[in-house]
Amino acid sequence: MALLLRVHVSPKLIRKIQLSTVPESVKQLQDELQAKLGLEGDFAIQYEDPDFGNALCNLMDIKELPAGRAVLHLIWEENASASPPQTPSDHSAISSIDTASVSSASSFSPSSSTKTYMRSTSQWPNPFPIPTFSYDVALKLRKGNEVYEKAGANLSVTRDIKMEILDKLAQEMFAIKAYPDKNEITSVAQELVSKHPCLKEPGNGTGYDGWATSIKFKLGNYRSKLSKAGCSEVAVNRKRRGEEDDSGSNRFSLKKPKRGEVNFIPDGPENYNDESLENERCILEDEMKKRDKNMALITQKMDITFSLRRKEVVEMQPLVKEMQLRWPALFLKEQICAEFSRITTKDLMGTFLTALDTYSLRLIKLYRIRKAAFRNDMDSLLQKFDEQVSNIVQHRRTISLEGLPIFVRDDETKLFLTCLDTDPVERATRGVTVGILTVLEDYVGPNSQSTVVNTAIVLEEDIILDDLPDLPTAFAYLFGLLYGLNMEFPKELKYTFEAVQHIFMELTSTCSQRIRSFKTKLLTKV
């Protein structure tokens, strides 16, 4: 049986090939791709899985490929000759995305490229990798460690040694995270003393408390230097004299990642300024007006203009309607997922649906055990689920989500909205900041259930995305849009979104006491 493939070799090279037969193994498929496309170097293969809304999955078995045709993405091993080039930095946390620079909306120029520097790691490393210091400091530390091991004597840390250590640590830490929390800073100080025991502070304390304090202040000074140099992520927090917010208050709100964002406000791509990025945005806007859109070009322009877009949503906090006018491509399903990946490095649809399938049985068991503690809403929800006789997996996903705000004591009526197809949509969306609207068929025959005719996402009283296949898919896109638009979680739904953020998507290491308690119940065998 023949196999038709669309192969994403790199952001600027996408090829269509046909194989006369399906390869017998993943290795044979790799060999076929190398031969037909003239590729060199090592790469892994991911495919778009139709079972998860075309989310990317690693190809581990050739039988996993969709029959007949498939879309493949090649993930190049580091140092592979066909892979996108890396940044000159020796730190793996900052990656360089090689994106073709397009001079017009219709022509690609492979010889012209630009580099966009963005972080690629979402987790604080444990243990923290202590950097290599200058030769003289490294030599003194090595000698100091030898003396400490033999005689237990600490190294006399001069100002030059301390400044060298703190400078290198600040640079290394910022490469991973601009605003590390107290525990993360402490972990760096602890690892520094563990690797170089001669730096341990005398006394009965931990031996690294003083280092933790010094690192904290040094990192603050380093951010100040970067702000003056024009680093977008920290320059956004530069308080100007006499600056007031919309309420006339002089209170200053620090703009920093709070929900696991890895690339919050990245610097612009190499050789681009605000004016040239605005030109790229205009090309992108024009492309979106065409009936036959060039999706590869749209993705490329969205990659290039990411820094400009993030600067707008964080600094200016525009209305959703304004973003729809300036950035219409951001509301495409593919770009909602892509933007979420740019911000968090996570696969939105794949991670969410996999987690939902993992926890759905436990959630429903938990709902049954604790249903007496809630209103009749939970009982009605479970009764509706028990009446289902087909497509149980899909219903299980839906009930798991619908019961979540009830369990964490949010107001589920603010999130999950319903109306009939004969009702005015404006009435259902009035006053809704964030929600999912399910439109039901007006006529329901005897002994039959209501038919869903549409599932839509509502933001700021407007339907942003509709004709979605089901409620879980709609929830995933809604979650991605909240990140892409930098919108706050609604107060009355705070814990629902925090549970998804912390437990399902694993974006944050800390959470509120309520979600910590919920997580304990969920992970305890029920």
N, C-alpha and C positions, 0 to 999 in steps of 0.2 A: 504494500500500500504506500502510495506517495505521501510525502510530508512537505507542506508549504510552510516556510519559516520567514518571519520578519525579525531580523537580527540587529539589536542596538549594540554596535561595536563600541561607540563612544558618543558623547553628546552631539558631535557633528558628523557622524557617519552611521547611517542606518541602511542596511542592505536587505533585499528580498531574494531568497534563494529557494530552490525546490530540490528535495532529495527524492530519488526514485524509490527508495525503500526506507523504512524506519530503522535507524541504527539499533544494534542489539544492546548497546550499553552507553552510558554517559561518556566514557572515554572514547568510544568510536565516534560519537557525535562531535566531541571536541576535535578529533582528528579530521573529520569531514569539514568542519567549519574552518579549521586552519588551512586545509587544502583548497577549498573553494574561494575563501576570502583572502588568501595570502597572508595569514596572520602569523606572527612570531611572539613567543612568550607564553607564560602560564596564565590561565584564567579559569574562573569558576562560572557556572551558568545558572542564571535565575530565569524563571518563566512566569508569565502572567496567568494566575490560577482563576479560572471562571467561577470556581466554587466560593471564592472570597472576593467577588467584585473586581477581578483582574489584579488583585494585590500580588506583589512579587513573592515567590517562594523559591528556595534553593532546590535545584534539580539533583536529587540524590539517587533516583531510580528512573530509568528511561520510560518505565510504564506510567510515570506520573504525568508525562506530556499529554496535553489535549490531543485527541485524535484528529488527523487530517491537516490541521494548521495550528501554529503556535507562535507566540511572540516571545523572543528570548532577549535577555540582557546579559552582556558579558561583563563580569567583574574581574578586573585585572589585578593580578598579584603585584605587590610592591616591587619596583625595579623592572617589571615586564616592559619590553620595548614598545608595545602598542598601547600601553596604559597612559592615562593623563599624567603629565609631569607633576612632580611634587614641589612644594615650596623649598627655598634654600634653607629654611629653619630646620634644625636637628630635632625638633619636637614634633611628635606624631599627632598632637592634638589639633594642629592647624593644617588643613589640607588645601590644595590648590585645585580648583575645578577648571579644567581647560574648556573654554567655551568659544565656539567660532564667533568672530566679530563680523557681523553682516552689515554691509554698506547700504543694502536696499532690502525691501521686503521680499524679493523674489530670487536673489542670488546669494549663494554661500561662497565664502572665500576661505578655503582650508588653510591657506598660507598665513592668514591673518588671525591671530587668536589673542585672547585676553585671559588674565588670571584673576580669579576671585578667591580671596583668602577667607576661609571660614573654619570654625572648629568642627571636628568630626567625632569627638567623644562626648557622651552624655553623662558618664559616671565619674565621680571623683576617684582617682586611683588609690588602691589600698594594697600594699604600702605605696606611699608617695615616692616617685623616682627622684632621689636627690641628685641634682645636676653635678657635672664635673666642673670644679673650680679652676682658676688659673693655676699654672704650674707651681708657682711659689707657694700659694696657699695650700694646694693639694699636698705638696711636699711637707709643709709644716704640720698639716693634719695627720699625715701618715706617721711622721716621727712622734707627734703627740700621742697618737693611739698606741704606739709601741711602748712609750713611757708609761702611759696609763695602765696598760695591761701588766707591766712588770711591777710598777711602784704605786699605782693608784693615784698618781698626781695629775691634776688637771692642766690643760694648756692655758698659758697666759694669753688671752685673746686681745690682740691689739685692735685699734680702731680700723686699720687697713684690712685686717682679716675679717672683722665683723661686717664691714661695708661690702666686701667682696661676696661674702656668704649671703647676706641679705639681698643684695642686688640680683644675684643669680636666682635665688629662691623666688623673689617677686616676679621676675620675668617668666620663670617656669610655671608659677601658679596662675598668672594672668593668661598664659597660653591655654590653660584649661578652663578657667573661670574668672571673670572679672571681679565678682563679689563673693568669694568663698565665705561660708559661715564659720562660726566659732569652732565647731568640732573639726572642720576641715583644716583650719589654720593650726589647731592643736595637733592634728595628725602629722602635719609637716614638721613641726618642732620636735615631736616625739621621734619621728623617723630620722631626723638630722642627728639627734643625740644617740640614737641606736646605731647609726652607721659610723658616727665619729664620737665615741664615748669620752674622748678627751675634752669635749665641749660641754659635758654635763656640769650643771651648776652645783656648787657645794651646798650642803644642808640636808634637811630631812624631807624636802619636798619632792616633786616629781623629777626635778633636774632639768626641766625644759620650760617651766612657766615663763621665765624671763625671755627666753627665745621666742615663745609664742607671742608675747606682747610686742617684742621688737619686730617680728614678722608682720604683725597686724598694722603697725604704724608705717613700716617700710612700704607695704603694699598700698596703703593710702597715699603716701608720697609718690609712689610710682604711677598711680592712677592720675594724680594731679599733673605730673609731667606729660603723660599721654594725652590728657585733656587739652593742655596748652599746645601740644603737637598736632591736635585735630582728630584724635581717635574718637570716632562717632559714639562708641558704646559708653564712654565716660564723659565726653564733651556734652552730651545731652543733659547731664546733671550739673552743668556749670551755672551756678546761681548768679544772676546779674543784679546789680544794685537797683533797688526800687521795683524789682519785678514782683507782680502780684498775680494770683490766679483769678479765675472768672468771678469768684465771689468777693474779690477785693481784699483777700487775706494774703498776708506775707508768708503763710505757711508753705514749706517746701516739701514736695513729695518726691522721694528718690525714685527715679525710673531705672529699675534693674530687673533682671530675670527673677520671677517669683514662682513660676509654675513649671520649672524644668526646661526652660528655653536654653538651648545651647548657643544659637546664633540670634541674639536679641536685637542688636543694631550693628551689624557688621560694617566695616569700612568698605568704601566703594571699590569696584574692580580696578585693576591696574590700567592706567592711561585713560580713565574716565573721570569726568567731573560732573557736577549737578546738571550742567547744561547739556552735555552729551548724553547723560542718562535720560534726561527728559526727551531728547530726540528719539532715543530707543523706545521710550514709553509711547510716543506718538506713533511710531511704526507698529508697535504692538496693538495699539488702539485701532489703527486702520485695518490691520489684519483681522481683527475681531468683527469688523463690519462686513467682511466678505461671506458669501454663502458657502463657498468651499474653502475652509480655513486650512492653512498650513500648520498642522499641530506641532511639527518638529520646530518650526520657526517660533511659534508661540512659546514653547517650552524654553527655547534658547534665550529669547528676549526676557522671559520671566526670571531666568537665572541671572542674567546680566543686571537687571533692574531691581534685584532683591533688596539691595542696600537702600536704594531710594525709597522703595515701598515701605520698608520697616521704619525708616526715619519719619515718614509721613504718619504712619499709624500710631507710633509711639509718641512723637512730639506734638503732632497736630490733633490727634484723636478725632478724625473726621467722622461724619455720619456714614452709615452703611450706604445710603443713596449716593453720597459723594464718591465713595470708593467704587460703586458700581459704574459710575460715569467715567472715572479716571482709570480704573483697573478692571475692566469687564472680564478679562481672562482669569482673574483671581477666583471667579465664581463658577468656573468650569469644574466638573467633578474631578478630572485628572489633576487640575492645578490646585484644588483644595488639598488633595493628598500630597502633591509635590511641595506645596508651601509648608505644610506641616512637617515634612521631612527636612526641608531647608532649615526650619526653626529648631526642631528637636532631634534630628537625625533618625527619627523613628518612622516605621512604616505604619501609617494611620490605619488603613482598613485591615491589613493582615494582623497587626498586633491586637487591635480591638476585638475583631471577630474570634480570633484564637483564644483570647482571654475570656470572652463571653462564653464560648463553648466549654472552656475549662471550668468555669465557676458556676455555670447555669444550674447544674444538678444540685450543687451545694446550696446555692441561693434559694432554690425552690424548697428544699428540705428545711432550710432555716426559716423561710417564710411560714411553712406549715407549723413548725415547732413554736414559733413566737406569735402566731396570728392573733391569739387572744389578747395580746398587749396593744393591738392596734384597733382602729375603727373597723367597721364592716367592709371597708374598701379592700383590705387584704383578703378577706374571706371570699368576696365576690370575684376578685381577680383569680384566685386559685380554683374556684368553682368553674369559671370560664375556661381555664386551662384543662380541667378534668373532663370537660365536655368535648374536647377536640379528639377526633378519630383519625386524622390524617396530617401529614407534614408536621409531625410532633417536634422535630428539632427546631424548626422555624418558630413554632409557637412557644417553645421553651425559651428561646432567645428573647422573644418579645415580652413574655411574662416576667422574666428575670429583670429586664430593664424597667418595666412598668411598676414592679414592686419595690425597686431600689429607693426611690424618693420616699415612699411610704415607710420603709424600714428605718431609714436614717432621719425620719421625721422632718422631711422637707414638704413643701406644698406641691404635690404631683399635678394638681389641676393647673398650675402655672406653666408646666412643661408639656404635658400631653393634652392637646386640645382636640376636640372633635366637632364636626358639623355635618349637616346633610348636604348633598349635592344641589339641593334646591334652595339652600340658605345663602344669603349674601356673604361672601368671604370676608368682606370688610368688618362685618359684625363679629366674626370669630377671631379676627386678628387685632381688634381694637384694644389698645393698651398693652399688647404683648411685646415684651422686649426680646425674649428668647423663648422659642417654643417649637414643637413639632405638631403639625396639624394633620389629622387623619380625616379625610372626607368620605362619608358613608353614603351608600345608595339610599335614596329616600324610600323607595318601595321595598318592603320586606314581606315576603309571603309567609303564610302560616307555617310554624315549626321550622323556620329557616333563620340563619344568622345574617346580620348585616354584611353587605359586600363592600369592601374597601375599594373606592374608585380612584383615590389619589392620596399620596403621602407627601407632605411638603414641609420645608423649613421656614420658620418665621423669625425675622430679626427686625426690631424696631418697627413693628406693625406691618411690615411688608413681606410677602412671600418671596424668598430669595432663590429657592431651588424647589422644584416640584417633580411629579411623576417618578418618585423614588420607589424602588421595588418593595421595601418593607421598613418597619420602624427601626430595627437595629442599624440598617444601612443609613437611614436618615440621622440617627443619633451620632453615628461616627462622623458624618459630614458636618453636622452641627458642631461637634467638638473641635473638628479641624478648623472650621470658620472662626470660632472664638479665639483660637490661637493666631490664625492668619490676620484677623482684624484687631488683635490685641484687646478684645473685649473682656471686661470683668465678668466673673461668674455671677449671676443674679443672686442677691442676698437670700431670697426664699428658696433657692436651689443650690446653695453653696456646698452642702455636704454631698449631694448627689454627684456633682461634677468633681469634687475633691476625691470621692471614692474611685471614680473612673480614672482620674489623673494619677492617683497614688497606687491603687491596687491593680487596675486593669492595664494601664499603659506604663506603669513603673517609671514615671517621670520625675518623681520627687522622693527623697529619702526620709522626709519628715512629714507629719500630718497632724491634724487636730486630735484631741482626746477622743472625740466621738467616732472618728473614722478609725482610730487605733483600736478602739473597743470593737467596732464592727469587723475589722480585719481579723482580730483574734477569734471572734465567733465564727467567721467564715472559714478560717483555716483550721479550726478545731474540728476534729472528726465528728460529724453529726449523723 
